[in-house]
Amino acid sequence: MDRRMHPDPRPLVLSLIGITKRFGPLTANDHIDLDVRAGEIVALLGENGAGKTTLMSILFGHYVADEGTVHIADADGELAPLPGGSAEAALAAGIGMVHQHFALAENLTGFENIVLGTRPLWSFGLGGREARAKIERLIAESGLAVDLDVKVARLSVGEQQRVEILKALYRDVRVLILDEPTAVLTPQEADGLFATVRKLSAKGLAVIFISHKLHEVLALCERVVVLRGGAKVADRPTAGGDRAMLAELMVGRAIPTRERPPSMPGAPVLSLTGISVGKPGERDRLEDADLEVRAGEIVGIAGVSGNGQGALAALVAGLAAPRAGQLHICGHPAVAADPRARLAADVGRIPEDRHRDGTIGALSVAENYVLETIGESENQSFGFIRRADIRARAVEAIRAYDVRCPGPGAAIRALSGGNMQKVVLARVLEREPKLVLAHQPTRGLDIGATTDVHRRLIAARGRGAAVLLISEDLDELFALSDRIAVVHAGHLSPAMDAENLDVKTVGLMMAGHSAGEAA
Amino acid sequence: MLEALDILLQANFWAATIRIATPLIFGVLGALLCERAGVLNLGIEGIFVAGAMSGWLAVYLGLPLWGGVVVAALTGALFGLVHGMLTVPLGLSQHVTGVGITLLATSASYFGYRVAFPNVATPPRIEPFPPLDVPFFGDLPFIGPILDQQTAFTVLAFVCVGGVALVLARTPLGLAIRAVGDNPEAVEAQGLSVVALRMGAVMAGSALMALGGAFLTLSAFNAFYFGMINGRGWVCIALTVFASWRPGKALIGALLFGALDAYQLRIQTIAGGVVPSQIFLMLPYVFSIAALVLVARRADYPRALMKPYFKGQR
């Protein structure tokens, strides 16, 4: 099709033609075409491993494409090819990227981060008044308010993101790539971000919005491009689309809706009374917290990361002792920081960071599977590991949990995140714990693996386990939880019935409003 | 007891303090420049030796004194290049490489010296930097004798403190060096080269370290001896943490160490009969360890220190 005859009158600013990138036998991008017009907000949708990040890395010069070309409009609006493999060239051509993990130097101020690299290295001064005036104008135009003279380490995550966007705007970008920008924001912060993005696109900025959150794609973007298995499978307007359709395009098959039988809570399994954990000055702490999780229910903890979730998880896992208050597990007092005693008390934990705390990368799948029970007689006799028995049980778990791996002897670090998490789930759930601590159990997993984790947690609840679910994903919390409590700056709200809650209320409470104000 | 305090009133003591501190000032500045960019340079001890030897040899062979200073700096930069190549683009362990550089530079210097002078009983001498004749201030009481004992090489050390501080705080280059030691991705995303910045910082830092060595053979003494560096490089690594990677505090740390060393030399002659001299010799090092223990616990290390960066990996 002749691009000039396109019905959309807005000029093309970016055109990717036949982009292909292979890593060994894997084709990460398979002949992808993508056009973006000035002022357009395009969603790039796809599961982990679908090729979104690779495509954007090629665009931003981190990778060089094996085949295909990137064309970008120059100052006169004429499309010209962009040399590959150079972030400098991409920046100069007007492409800006806000990474999911911020590319900010935390020991510098916001101002210093924004001007970094914009002046010749061998010169004096940082652009002073002129640079500041430009940034202040950009702040006024975009509404991205942020204190420029505070070290980035002291800014909140939302403010850091604003610095990232300002960094791109300061360089007069014409195409702005936002990589999973809402993953770290409260719903209200996300709304603020969307307002900014709309404002910027109205001024002619083209925005590529990478996400796997379907409702955000539908709310913000006018067009959606879906990648699956490295290939483009759809490129259509969002108008007239719905979540189920997008999910199906993304995964390639219909997503079964979750079965969640009504809860029939039993006796309290975990109870916190006036618990305080962590140093008073820290943000990730708990102050005078009360919480009860009963058998056969899932209690969700909502909150922006670092507001006390870490302290709560450490307390329940037996990694931190409370300063004050009482902790009971199954009616027995449990206070000392003793992870072994927690395991003995039938507490299973799914840690937040499966690489750091959940598995030992150099050990095999089988060894990781028995990590918590290695001392028990089924796994050792007279101090020697019963290798054959462990192997047999690991093979069984691999089958039951559908872990895709070369075998029980494979080093676990070679597994994908989803398969690694399945091993952790198998280890925790096969012991049929009375209490399951699930801290961000689906972080970084694709839809398929996420569905699997959710199914397993609901199954654990079904057989009478108490589940404490700590998550930053409100969709997940509302899908799984019977009750939801919100934690903000160390203060834990009472757990509220999830049926009568809405996302907006929880979002306001995550930002520090009380339940009364929020409702 | 009064004699012990009397030392502090001697101009000689303060002059010695500055003299002892000078090589450390160069060393700490060099180490903090490398570490600000994210590279630990444990080659420092060997680079001191190489700077001392090469600078001295150049002057012995007929170059002017400042020519010797330049040769020492270039030698340091060369070892910095080797350390940088191994640790930055190749991403090898900075500890192992650094210790390797120290062994290499030390041995190469001793070897070169032995090849050049196979049969000497007393080390050959050169004419070192003369003491300064400071106008006006040199005539002041107390301050004058302190200043008049220093050389132009010491002045260079103080100039370098100001220079490094200015570059780090006030220039786009300094901003980029500080950023690359905290988050190399931020630097890459702004279109700058992580490898070039780190290599440059390591080479410049190593050149400064070599100047510390050259000060010993070109200003403090007039010859090269085996073992003359005697752990000064390691002290600089400790002082860098003490200084929180700030040039101004680096100067204070070096002067403190120099004062302790100068003091222990003098107190030995007074109390030497009662307390074994080894106790006094230990004092400056005990101070470094104590300062390190106290400061390092809450030290704000450059976040990317010792973390190799490979483009395209996140």
Chai-1 contact restraints between the chains, C-beta under 6 A:
chainA,res_idxA,chainB,res_idxB,connection_type,confidence,min_distance_angstrom,max_distance_angstrom,comment,restraint_id
A,H62,B,G312,contact,1.0,0.0,6.0,A-B,restraint_1
A,Y63,B,G312,contact,1.0,0.0,6.0,A-B,restraint_2
A,A87,B,E188,contact,1.0,0.0,6.0,A-B,restraint_3
A,A87,B,G191,contact,1.0,0.0,6.0,A-B,restraint_4
A,E88,B,G191,contact,1.0,0.0,6.0,A-B,restraint_5
A,L91,B,G191,contact,1.0,0.0,6.0,A-B,restraint_6
A,A103,B,E185,contact,1.0,0.0,6.0,A-B,restraint_7
A,A103,B,A186,contact,1.0,0.0,6.0,A-B,restraint_8
A,A103,B,A189,contact,1.0,0.0,6.0,A-B,restraint_9
A,L104,B,A186,contact,1.0,0.0,6.0,A-B,restraint_10
A,A105,B,A179,contact,1.0,0.0,6.0,A-B,restraint_11
A,A105,B,D182,contact,1.0,0.0,6.0,A-B,restraint_12
A,A105,B,N183,contact,1.0,0.0,6.0,A-B,restraint_13
A,A105,B,A186,contact,1.0,0.0,6.0,A-B,restraint_14
A,E106,B,D182,contact,1.0,0.0,6.0,A-B,restraint_15
A,N107,B,D182,contact,1.0,0.0,6.0,A-B,restraint_16
A,L108,B,A179,contact,1.0,0.0,6.0,A-B,restraint_17
A,E112,B,L175,contact,1.0,0.0,6.0,A-B,restraint_18
A,L116,B,L175,contact,1.0,0.0,6.0,A-B,restraint_19
A,L116,B,A179,contact,1.0,0.0,6.0,A-B,restraint_20
A,L116,B,Q190,contact,1.0,0.0,6.0,A-B,restraint_21
A,G117,B,Q190,contact,1.0,0.0,6.0,A-B,restraint_22
A,G117,B,G191,contact,1.0,0.0,6.0,A-B,restraint_23
A,G117,B,L192,contact,1.0,0.0,6.0,A-B,restraint_24
A,R119,B,P172,contact,1.0,0.0,6.0,A-B,restraint_25
A,L121,B,P172,contact,1.0,0.0,6.0,A-B,restraint_26
A,L121,B,L173,contact,1.0,0.0,6.0,A-B,restraint_27
A,F124,B,T171,contact,1.0,0.0,6.0,A-B,restraint_28
